[in-house]
Amino acid sequence: GERNKAGALITGDEYRNKAGLNTCASNATLCHLGRKYTPCVSECSIKEHCVPTIFDGMVELVKEATEGCDIVLYTQSVGYDVQDLKLHSVYKEEGESFICNFAFVPESSRLVRAAVDKVPESGLKSFGITPTKEDLSDPALFEKRKIEKLNGRLLYKGWILIWIKNAEDPLPTIDRSLLKMSPGKFFHSDVKHAVYVDENFPISPNPDDVLFLVGQTHRPALSERNAYRKLESGKRKKYRLVAEPERRAVILLSPLKHKKVTETGEPAKISVLEATKYMQVEVGDNPEEKEPSSLKRQREFYERVPTFVNRLDFRSNSEPWYKYELKNWVRTRWIVHDMHLEEGRQLRCDWYQEHIQWENNLDQLSFAHVMTLHEIKRRISFEEPDDHIKPDHVTHPELKQLSDAHEWYALDSENNRDVYTNIPMQKFSIVADHMLDKDEHDMEPDDALVHNVKLAISQKSAVPLFVRVVSERVMMKARQTWADEHSKKEKK
């Protein structure tokens, strides 16, 4: 480490003074962690230490607008003078869940000015907006009053427009990422799920899309069951899959798309550098250009962590080996947030705080790091098998074609400690060929396993919590099943 003139290692305060930074107060936890303070309107902020953002003063307006909504679908077009929205949606009040659509845009944008100007006089009167004597002498006052009164009340392309002051210029990461990654403080407590969609997403989501995605955050318990896989020879292989408890996801995302695949067609392992380049393509950056310094610093930091965490040199033979390995590569052009679970808020805050300190566009990279830390913490806390023992979906990759269990990443929550750890999730069996046609009821179930699963199901207050990264293959199959069930309900 760096040393001072006396030859001693420099302290944290000495290092900060040398870098021209203020020293940390004794009780400033975030400062000592090297983290930035979060916005005062963030669900992650500490009351005494927070920073202002363009969203200050917006919370009550958005909460009022989202009251009564079960699900909020939202997008944002900020950081430039918006003329139009690329996405359109359908505002639908009837149905099993009330879905509200919101688009956050700059107040001074041409889109807002055009939308406000199109409101007829009768429409203004319905909102209690009529010109006064002062307005006649100064028309700008009337325009200002219209802007204030109509915020959160105009529908455009199926979106209720909410405009934000000072949002037309390029924004820092702390502002740009707040609504996307950590929206918990904005929406009314009525909102159960919030679905974010990027303004450049190629498909405009409809109500069925939203309901389907929200439905994928929960899955009921599964009993012990048979599954079949067709071999290249034409023969069938039979598997006996273990029973699984109910699952609930605090956040739902999709995996990062990349071209490297295994012999079975599954996505292959990629390096941090490779993943970063695919992420740059996703957000519209050119990976062939010089890497931004902030991104290079973050990537190199993550690449160096395994050098220290994974080394065996000074590790006791009796100490479990939990490796730091980035593998949760995701896309974030759409995200489903569970707004009621505290574990969801904690994960969002960990992600948001990690991301804003690097000042770049790749929130997917920060997510991979945060997920890895949560996994290591959970495995140590729950005393799970270490990395000398591989899970079944690694040693038997064909299981990924039969079950989606590997797409649910358990959190280090107390719910999971009480339930998830009592169930041998990796247990399965390959049925011998001579048993291929034998009825599943003739096969003896694992009594201990069935007991534990039934116990887990009966404890409704302790549903295991997960992060779910749902693959395109699983999503397409689930969408077909969902559509069939949805059609049956409508016919009834």
N, C-alpha and C positions, 0 to 999 in steps of 0.2 A: 504494500500500500504506500501511498504518498506520505512523506515525512516532513516535519517542520525543520527550522534551523537548528533546533536542539537535538535533532535526530529521532524524535518520537513520532509515532504515527499521528497524523493530524486528526482532529475531532471533526464531527459533522458540522459544528458551528464554524470552525476554521475553514472547512471546505466551502461552505456557503458564502462566507465573507470573501474568500478569494475569488469566487465566481460572481460576486456582486449581488448576491441574493440575501434577503432578510433572514435572520436566524429564526429558528422555531421556538415558540413558547413551550414551556414544559408540558402543557396539556394539549398542544396542537397535534393530535394524532395523525391527521392526514399529512401535515407538514413533515413529520418525522418519517412517514412512509414514502415521502417523495411524491405524493399525489397532489393533484390540483384540487382546489375547492370546487364544489359542484354548484350549479345555479341555485339561487334561493327558491325558485319555483320547481325544483326537482324533487322527486320522491326520495332522493339519495342525500339531500343536503343536511348538514348539521347547522342548527339555527344560528349559532354564534359565528360560524365561518361559512360564508357563501358568497357567490358573486352574482352581479346583475346580468340579465340577458335581454334579448328582444322580446321574450315572452312574459316579462314582468307586467302585471296588471291584466293578463289574459286568462288566468285560472278561473275566476268566477264566471266570466263570459262562457267559457267552454263547458264548465260544469253545468251551467244552466241550460245550455244548448243540448247537452247529452243526457239530461234527466229523462228517465223513462225508456232509454235505449237499452236493450239487452246486449246487443253487439254493435260496436263502432267499426266501420270500415273507413280508413282515412289515408290521405296522401298529402304530400307537401310539395309545393313548387316555390322555392325561396332562393334568394341570392342573386336574382336577376329580375328584369322588368318583364313579368309574365303577360303575354297577350292572349293565350288560350290554354286550355287543359287538353292534354293528349288523351287522357283516359276519360271514359264516360261510364256512368253507373245508372242503376235503376233504384229509385227511392220507393221502397215498398213498406207499407205500414201493417198490412195484414200478414198472417202466417204464424208459425209456431214460435218465432222469435222476432222481436222488433229490431230491424237493422237500420242504423242511421249512417249516412255517408257524409264525410266532411273533407273539404280540401282547404289546406292552409296556404295562403298566398300573401304577397306584399300589399300593404294598404295603398301605396302610391302607384301600383302597377296599372297598366292600361286595361287589363282584364277587369279590375275592380271599378275603375272609372266608367267603363262601358256598361258593366252590369248595373251600376247605380243609376246611370243616365237613362237606362231603359225602363225604369220603374215609373209607371204612369202616375198622374196626380192622385187618382183614386186609390192606387196602391199605397202611396205615401200617406194618405189620410188614414188608411186602415192600420198603419203603424203609428199613428198619432203624430205624423210629421206634416205640419202646415207652415207656410211662410209667415213670419212676423214683420212688424214695421222695420225692425233693425235689418232683417234679411233683404228687404226691398232696397235699402240704402247701401247694403254691402252684400252682394250675392254670394261672396266667398263664405260668409257665415252660414248661409243655408246649405251650401255644399258640404261644409264641415259637419253640420248637424245630421245631414243625411248619411254621411260616412259612419258617424258614431251610432246612429239608431238602427241602421240596416245591417250592421255586422252580425253574422250568424243567422241571418233571416232570408237570404236570397239563395235560390236554387239554380244551379248552372250545370247542365249536362248530368243531372242526377246527383250532384254534390251540393251540400250546403256550404257556401263560402264563408270562411273565417279569415279575416285579414289582419295582418300583423304590421305594426309600425317598424320602420327602419330595417325592413327585410329585403330590400331590393338590391343591395350591394352584396358582394361575396362575403359569406359568413365564416367565422371560425368554427372549428370542429365542435366546440362546446355548445354552440347554438344550432348548428346544422344537424347534429345527431340526437338532440334531446328528445324531440317528439317520437322519433323512430325507435330509439332504444329504451327510453325510460319515460313513458307517458303516464305513469300511474297517478300523478298528482293533478292531472288536468281533467280527467273524465269523472263523471258522477259515479257515486257508489252503486247505482243501478246497473252500470256496465259490467257484464261478466267477462267478456272477451273483447279485445281490440285487435283488429286485423290491419296491419300496415301494408301498403302496396306502393312500390316505387313509381314515381311519375313517368318513367320511361319503360315501364313494364309493357311487353308487347300485346298483352291481352287485357281488355277491360273486364274486371270481375263483375259477375251478376250475383243476385241473392243466393242462387243455388251453389255457386262457387264458394261463397262465404260460409254458408251453413255446412257444406261438406268439410271445409278446412277446420272449422271449429269442432265438428264432430270427430275429427281425427285426433283431437287432444285427449280423448277418453276412450278406453276400451274395457269392456266387461271382462270378468274372469273367464278363462278358457279351461275346460276340463281336459283330462288326459285323452289323447286322440291319435288316430292314425293319419299318416301323410304318405303320399306316393310320389316317386320321381321316375320318369322314363329315361332309361339309359340309351346310349347311342346304338346298342345292339338291338334295341326294340323291347327289351325286357323291362319289367317294372321292379323298382326297389321299394320296399316298405319300411317305414320308420314309425316308431312309437314315440310321440312327442309328449313331453311332460306337461302336467297341468300348470297353469299360470294364474297369478292373482290379478285382480283389477288393476288397471294402470291409469294414471292421469298425468298429462304433460303440462308443465308450467309455461312452456314455450314450444312452438312448432316451427321448423324450418325445413329447407330442402338441401340436399348435399351439393357440394361444388361440382360442376361439370368439368371433366378433363378427359383426355384421350387415352391415357394409360390404363390398360385392363389386364387381368390375369387370363390364364388359359380357359377358365370357366366363364369369362366374360364379365366378371365382377371388377369394379374399380381397383386398380393396383395402388400400392403405397407410393406416395410422391414426396419429394423433399420440400422443405419450407420455401426454398427459392422457386421451385416449380409451382407450388401452390400460390405463391404471391403473384406470379405472372398470370396465372389463370384468373385470379381475383381482379387484377388490373384490367383484363379484357372484359370481365363482367361489368365493371363500373364505367367502362368507356375510355380507360387510359390505354396508352400504347406501351406494352411491355418491352418493346425494342428500344425505346428512348431511355435516356439516362435516368436511373432510379432516383426518385426524390430523396433528399438526405434524411428526412424524418422517417420514411419507409425503410431505408437502408439500415438506420439505427435500430429500429424495432425488429426487423428481420434478423439482423446479426445478433441481437440480444437473445432472441428465442433460439437461435441456432447454437449459442454457446451454453445455454442452461444445461443441456444433457451432459456436457463435459464435466460439470461439477456434481450434478444430482445423481447421475447414473453410474459413476465410477465405483469400482469395487475395491480399490486399493486399500482404503482404511475402513472398510465395512466389515463388521463382525460376521462370522459364518452363521450365527444364529439370528442375524437381523434380516427381516423380510426385504426383498428387493422390489421396490415399486418404481418403475422407470417413468421419467418425464418424456413423453412422446406426443408430439402434436399430430393429431389424426382426425379431429372433428372439423373437417373442412366443409364449410357450408356456404350457401348463397343467402343473401339477405334482401333480395328484391321484394320478397313478401315475408312477413313474420306474423305469427299468431301469438298474442300475449294473453295469459290468464291473469285477469285483473284482481282477483279476490284472494289468491294464495300469497302468503307472506314470503314463502320460498321463491316465488316468481319475482317478487320485488327485489329480494336479496341478489338473485342471479342477474337481473337487469342492472342493478347498481354496480355490481362487480364488473360487469361487461362495460358499462358506460364509463366508469372511472378508469378502467384500464385503457379504453380507447382514446379518451380525450387527452391523455398525457402524451400521446404520440403525434398528434396533429397531422393526420393523413386521412385518406378516404376509405381505407381498407378495414372496416369494422369486423369483417370476417376473420381477419388475422388475430385481432384481439379476442374474438370469441373462442378461437381454437385454444389459445393460451389459458383463458379463464376456465374452460371446460376441463383441460388437463389438470389444472390445480384442484378443481372440485373432485375430479376422479381420484387423484392421489390422496386427498384428504379423506374421502369416503372409504377407500380401500384400507387405509391405515386405521381409521376409526372403527370400522366394522371387522377388522382383522381378516380381510378376504385373502384368498390364495395370492401369492405374489407372482412375479413375472416368470418364475421358473415353471409355472403351470399355465398352460395355454387354455383358454376357454374353447368349448366345443365348436363354435362357429369359425374358429381359426384352424383347428386341427381337422375339422370336417366342413369345409366351405360350402358343400352342397346344402347344408342346413339353411343357408341364406335364401335358398329358393323355396324352402318349405315353411319358414316362419319369419316374422319381422321382429323377433325379440331383440336382435342385435341392433335395431334402429332406435331402441329406447335406452337412454343413458340415465341410470339411477342417480339421484341426488343424495347428498350426505345429510338428509333430513331425519328427524326423529321417527317420522312415519315409516321410513325405509328401515330404520334400525329395528323397530318392533316387528315388522312384517316381512320385508323383503329378505332380510338376512336369515330368516328361519326356513326359507324355501330353496332347495337345491336347484337353481334355475338352469344350470348347465346339464342337468341329467336328461339323457334320452337314450334310446336303444335302436339298433338296426335289426329289423326282424329277419330271421333266417328265411331262405327261399322256400323251404317246405312249409313254412307258416304263412306264406303270402296270402292265401285265400281263407285263412282261418278268421272267424268272426272276432271282432275286437272284444266282444263281451266274454269270450272264452279265455281272454288273456287276463292274468291276475294283475291288478293295479298295485302300485307301491302304497301300502296302507299308511305309512308314516307321511309320505308326500301328500296324499289325498287329505289327511288330517290337517296338515299345516296349511294347505291351500284353503280348505273350508274354514279354518280359523281366521285366515287373512280376509276372506270374503265376509265373514260375520262381523269383523271389526270395521264397521263402516267409517268410523272416525279416523282410521289409520290406512287410508288408501296410499299405496306407494307412489311417490312422485318422481317424475322423469323429465328429461329434455328429449324431445323426439325429433329426429332428423329423418324424414320419410322419403324414401327413394321414389323415383319415377315409376318403376315397375310396380311397387306396392301401391302407390297412389292410384295408378290406372285401374288396378284390380279392385281396390277399395271403392273407387268412384263408380264403377259398374254395379257393385253390390249396393252401394248407397242409392244410386238412381233407381234400381229395381224396388228397394224397400220404400223409397220416397213415393214412387208411382203407386204402389199398393195402398199407402196411407191416403193419397189424394182420391183414389177411387172409392175408398170407404166414406 
